[in-house]
């Protein structure tokens, strides 16, 4: 897994299905976070800012001297990806991605667990309640007839209930998960559909708690048979810890959620 996947994951875990418009009054929410990743192609600390405005989301991930941006437009069912060093924007059809992934993931065999562990701690001046989260889902790599893989996502999650922007955060992710959409790097999701689906289920579980995850320690583990087993064992697990540093509910400019002027659009299939 390469670093661009971490960028996509942060868009969701840093406050991780585009959402169809819903009949609710939305406020604007800005969530700033610190992220530490470990595993193949990951390492060191990074920062992320996630913006929510109605049915749109923008994530900015700082990697070295480059800021990578993802904009999710639910109404248009599109994802736009670009960075601060180029003038080209990749455009992805997120509905098609979701439909394609459904062919490679056995949702009926998915196992999930999200339970309060009775612990609390202070994060960014707020009291957070601890939960133990675990998602396991069978999938195939390489399409419907590809190699079988079990994708597991697990770790503790610390939820702050009643935090600023909670209602808008919950509405956004809950409706997104119900629609079966995916917020992740489309190229990585196509290659590892089970992981994308497992992450989407994790976000649905978190939104259902009635709060915002202020800290999460997430470990991603892949298991398989034969040659895959040896390859995954050599690769090792991938993990990342995301901690919220601040949340603001001030009004955001609509221009944050549009493609910058002068950038060239490149449709991806």
QUIMOMO-V537420 format. One record per residue. N is the residue number from 1. RES is the residue in one small letter. SS is DSSP state (@ for helix, = for strand, . for the rest). Layout:
BEGIN
((N | RES | SS) (N | RES | SS))
END
This chain:
BEGIN
((1 | x | .) (2 | x | .) (3 | x | @) (4 | x | @) (5 | x | @) (6 | x | @) (7 | x | @) (8 | x | @) (9 | x | @) (10 | x | @) (11 | x | @) (12 | x | @) (13 | x | @) (14 | x | .) (15 | x | .) (16 | x | .) (17 | x | .) (18 | x | .) (19 | x | .) (20 | x | .) (21 | x | .) (22 | x | .) (23 | x | .) (24 | x | .) (25 | x | .) (26 | x | .) (27 | x | .) (28 | x | =) (29 | x | =) (30 | x | =) (31 | x | =) (32 | x | =) (33 | x | =) (34 | x | =) (35 | x | =) (36 | x | =) (37 | x | =) (38 | x | =) (39 | x | =) (40 | x | .) (41 | x | .) (42 | x | =) (43 | x | .) (44 | x | .) (45 | x | =) (46 | x | =) (47 | x | =) (48 | x | =) (49 | x | =) (50 | x | =) (51 | x | =) (52 | x | =) (53 | x | =) (54 | x | .) (55 | x | .) (56 | x | =) (57 | x | =) (58 | x | =) (59 | x | =) (60 | x | =) (61 | x | =) (62 | x | =) (63 | x | =) (64 | x | .) (65 | x | .) (66 | x | =) (67 | x | =) (68 | x | =) (69 | x | =) (70 | x | =) (71 | x | =) (72 | x | =) (73 | x | =) (74 | x | .) (75 | x | .) (76 | x | .) (77 | x | .) (78 | x | =) (79 | x | =) (80 | x | =) (81 | x | =) (82 | x | =) (83 | x | =) (84 | x | .) (85 | x | .) (86 | x | .) (87 | x | .) (88 | x | =) (89 | x | =) (90 | x | =) (91 | x | =) (92 | x | =) (93 | x | =) (94 | x | @) (95 | x | @) (96 | x | @) (97 | x | @) (98 | x | @) (99 | x | @) (100 | x | @) (101 | x | @) (102 | x | @) (103 | x | .) (104 | x | .) (105 | x | =) (106 | x | .) (107 | x | @) (108 | x | @) (109 | x | @) (110 | x | .) (111 | x | =) (112 | x | =) (113 | x | =) (114 | x | =) (115 | x | =) (116 | x | =) (117 | x | =) (118 | x | =) (119 | x | =) (120 | x | =) (121 | x | =) (122 | x | =) (123 | x | =) (124 | x | .) (125 | x | .) (126 | x | =) (127 | x | =) (128 | x | =) (129 | x | =) (130 | x | =) (131 | x | =) (132 | x | =) (133 | x | =) (134 | x | =) (135 | x | =) (136 | x | =) (137 | x | =) (138 | x | =) (139 | x | =) (140 | x | =) (141 | x | =) (142 | x | .) (143 | x | .) (144 | x | .) (145 | x | .) (146 | x | .) (147 | x | =) (148 | x | =) (149 | x | =) (150 | x | =) (151 | x | =) (152 | x | =) (153 | x | =) (154 | x | =) (155 | x | =) (156 | x | =) (157 | x | =) (158 | x | =) (159 | x | =) (160 | x | =) (161 | x | =) (162 | x | .) (163 | x | .) (164 | x | .) (165 | x | .) (166 | x | @) (167 | x | @) (168 | x | @) (169 | x | @) (170 | x | @) (171 | x | @) (172 | x | @) (173 | x | @) (174 | x | @) (175 | x | @) (176 | x | @) (177 | x | @) (178 | x | @) (179 | x | @) (180 | x | .) (181 | x | .) (182 | x | .) (183 | x | .) (184 | x | .) (185 | x | .) (186 | x | @) (187 | x | @) (188 | x | @) (189 | x | @) (190 | x | @) (191 | x | @) (192 | x | .) (193 | x | @) (194 | x | @) (195 | x | @) (196 | x | @) (197 | x | @) (198 | x | @) (199 | x | @) (200 | x | @) (201 | x | @) (202 | x | @) (203 | x | @) (204 | x | @) (205 | x | @) (206 | x | @) (207 | x | @) (208 | x | .) (209 | x | .) (210 | x | .) (211 | x | =) (212 | x | =) (213 | x | =) (214 | x | =) (215 | x | =) (216 | x | =) (217 | x | =) (218 | x | =) (219 | x | =) (220 | x | =) (221 | x | =) (222 | x | =) (223 | x | =) (224 | x | =) (225 | x | .) (226 | x | .) (227 | x | @) (228 | x | @) (229 | x | @) (230 | x | @) (231 | x | @) (232 | x | @) (233 | x | @) (234 | x | @) (235 | x | @) (236 | x | .) (237 | x | .) (238 | x | =) (239 | x | =) (240 | x | =) (241 | x | =) (242 | x | =) (243 | x | =) (244 | x | =) (245 | x | =) (246 | x | =) (247 | x | =) (248 | x | =) (249 | x | .) (250 | x | .) (251 | x | .) (252 | x | .) (253 | x | .) (254 | x | @) (255 | x | @) (256 | x | @) (257 | x | @) (258 | x | .) (259 | x | .) (260 | x | .) (261 | x | .) (262 | x | .) (263 | x | .) (264 | x | =) (265 | x | =) (266 | x | =) (267 | x | =) (268 | x | =) (269 | x | .))
END
